[in-house]
Amino acid sequence: MERIVARIAGINVPTNKRVEIALTYIHGIGLSTSKKICGVIGLPDNKRVNDLTEAELTQIREIVDKDYMVEGDLRRKKSLDIKRYLDLGCLRGLRHRKNLPVRGQRTHTNARTRKGPAKAIAGKKK
């Protein structure tokens, strides 16, 4: 029984990878969570997605839908939380608004991912 694609939580998980790794393609499920899911179902570590039976796939879908907030719901919750910080005007909200690191990291030399490429300051030497 060759399956073209396995859909879990609206995501096409890769079929040629191990189940533990393939589940991490779903936003909101990391490696430890995927190992817990496989442990609950009782899947061996080396089982691949294309070797799963339809019943095992259904079990995985049910566990993910019932116990975990993933994909669209999780993204929506995150954006609503950030919007709430912005509305409150708390420090976290202000840092989000200014596009600076939120969790206390230094910004004097680092934080280029968040701040963008360095901008030259005219007339500044040393």
Secondary structure as UniProt FT lines:
FT   STRAND          6..8
FT   TURN            9..10
FT   STRAND          11..13
FT   HELIX           19..23
FT   TURN            24..25
FT   TURN            27..28
FT   HELIX           31..41
FT   TURN            45..46
FT   HELIX           49..51
FT   HELIX           54..67
FT   HELIX           71..88
FT   HELIX           91..97
FT   TURN            98..99
FT   HELIX           112..115
FT   TURN            122..123
//
